[in-house]
Amino acid sequence: MINIAIDGPAGAGKSTVAKAVAKKFGFIYVDTGALYRSISVNALKHCIETTDTEKVIAMLPETNVELKYIDGTQRVFLNGEDVSEEIRLPEASMAASNVSAIPAVREFLLDLQRDMAKNHNVVMDGRDIGTVILPDAQYKFFLTASAEVRADRRYKELTEKGIEVDYNALLEEIVQRDYNDSHRETAPLRQAEDAILIDSSNLTLEESIEAIANKIKV
């Protein structure tokens, strides 16, 4: 099986680029961030503070997360409910940063991610795919962009969906999440030594996709 790992900070466009690369090569796209967002949404639904490690861990046995492909599109199901849109809300994003720092949560989702990579050709994006989840992936990339560019992209994405957000709040959230993700004790965000760095600050979406696709030989 061929595994492609794309890591990088929040808002770098990993999901969009990974989806396009997967489509180009006919691989399965695995959005690992969606898995962590689902855990955070489940906590919020149960009024559990995502910084309360003990309560989040206690919730896990009653949590079922599934990735399903419907009409060629990945949908995320939490305990049988389609939460594909709900997990993209800003509050779910920040909460996901909290739960992803909990070792038990990462362990809970580890087997699911590795099983998919073992049984399928995949493009998987996240924070620690090339360093922890799939350290033996044949292709590794680290996709990034400046915090300002990432906040601007996120702002446009949400407003186009009719969701009212404050740009400065988004920027602050991204800077804080960068800090949280890179300073957590378990599987911190970092570029794998053998990963190819792609800075998309001055690249169009198409250029970012090609920058990665051109490095892959299948």
N, C-alpha and C positions, 0 to 999 in steps of 0.2 A: 504494500500500500504506500501511496505517496502522501506525505503530510507536509502542509505548508503552515507555518506559524507566523502570525502578524501581531506584534505587540506594540504598545504605545500608550500615551496618556489619554485622558478623557477628552473627547471632542476632536480627535485627530483625523477622524474619518475612516477609522479602521473597519467598521461594519460595512459601510458603503463600498469601500475598496475591496474588502474581502469577498463580499457578495459578487461583485463584478468579476473578480479573478476566478472564483469558483465556477461561475457561469461560463466563463471563457474556456475553461478546461474540462467542464462537465463534472466537477467535483461537488461534494456536499459541503455547504457552508455551516459552520458551527459558531454561533454567537454566544461565547461563554459569559459575556457581560449580562446577557439576558437571564442567565441562570442565577447570577448573584442578585440581580434586580428582583427576580421572582421571590427569592428568600426575603429580601427587604420588604417587598409589598405584602408578603404573608405576615411579617412582623407588624407592619403598620395596620393591617386589617384586624389584628388581634390586640391592638393598642399596646404593643411591646416596644419599648425604647430600643433602637438598634444598637445602642451603646451598652445595653444590659446583656453582657455575654451569657450569663447563666440562663436567662429567660429565652434568649435566641436559641441556645443549644437545646434547651428542653422542648422547644417547638419543632425541632428537626424531624423526630420520628413520625410526626403527624403531617409532614410536608412532602408532597409529591410534585416534582417538576418534570415536564416532558417537552421535548422539541418535536413538533410534527410538521410535515411538509404538506401543505394543502394548496393545490393548483400551482405547485412549484415555489410557493412562498413559505418561509419558515414562520410558524406560529408557536407561541409559548403558552403552555397550559399549566396552571397552578391548581392542584387539587381538582382537576377536571374542568376548570374555568379558563377561558381564553383571556389572558391578561396582556396580550401583545401590545396594546396601546397604553394601558395603565402603567406598565413598567418604564415607559419613556418619559413620564412626568418628572419635573425637576426634583420633587421631594423623594421620588424613588431612586434617583441618581445619587443624591447625597447619602441616603440611607444605605445604598449598596456599598458605598465606600466603607461604611462602618462594619457591615456584616462580613465583607470580604477580608477584613483584618482578623477575623476569628478563625483560628486553625481548624476547629471542628467543622466549620461551614465549608472550608476549602476541601477538607477530607471527605465530607459528605458528597460533594460534587465531582471529586477527582475521578472516581471509577466511571461515572457516566461519560465524562469527556474522553478518557483514554479508550473506553470501549468503542466509541464512535470512530476514533482514529485508527483503532486496530482492525476494524471491519470495513472501513470505507476510505477512499481517497478523500481527504478533507482539507479545507482551508479553515483554520481556527484562529480567531482573534481574541485578544484579551490583554492582561497585564503581565502574566508570567508563563505564557505558553511555551516559548522557546527556552526558558530557564528552568521551569518546574514541570509543567504538564506534559509537554512533548520535547524533552531535551534532545531526542535523537531525530527530530524532524529533518527531512532532507533540505528544506528551504526555510530560512528564518529571516524575518524583516522587522525593523523597528521604525514605525511610522509616527512622525511627530509634526508639530507646527507650533508657532508662538501662541502663548495664552490668548493674546488679543485676537488673532486670526480664528482660533478655535471658538472663542466666545461669540464672535461675529457670525460664524457659520451656524452655531447652535441657535442664536437669536433668530436668524432668518428661517431656519428649519421649523422652529416652534411657532413663530408668527404666521408662517404660511399655513400652518394647521389650525390657525385661529386661537392659539393659546397666548394669552397676554403675559409677557415676561419683561423684566427690567434688565437691560444690557449689563449695567454695572454689577448687579447682583449675580448674573451669570458668570461674569469675569471673576468675581470674588470667589464664587463656588468652584470654578475650574482651578484657580490658583490654590485654594485650600485642598481640593481633592488631589491635585498633583503632590502636594506636601504629604498628605495622609498616605497616599498610595506608595510613595517612594520611601517613606520612613517607617512603615509598619514592620513589625518583627518577622511576620510570616510572609514569605514570597513577595518581597517588595518589588515595585516597578523598577526594572532596570533593563538595559539592553544586553542581550546575550553576547558573549564575546565573538561568536561566529555569525551574528546577525548583520544584515546589510541595513545601514541607516538611510531612511528616506525622509527628507524634510519637505513637507508639502506646503509650507507657508506661501511660496510663490508659484505653486503648481496648480493647474486646473485639475478637476476630478479625473478627467481623461488622462492627463499627463501622469498623475499619481498611479493610476491603474496600470498604465503602460510601463512605468518605471519598475514595477514589481513583475508584471507579466513577462517582460523581456528577459528577466533573469532566470525564468523557469523553463526547464527543458523536460518535456514528457513525451 
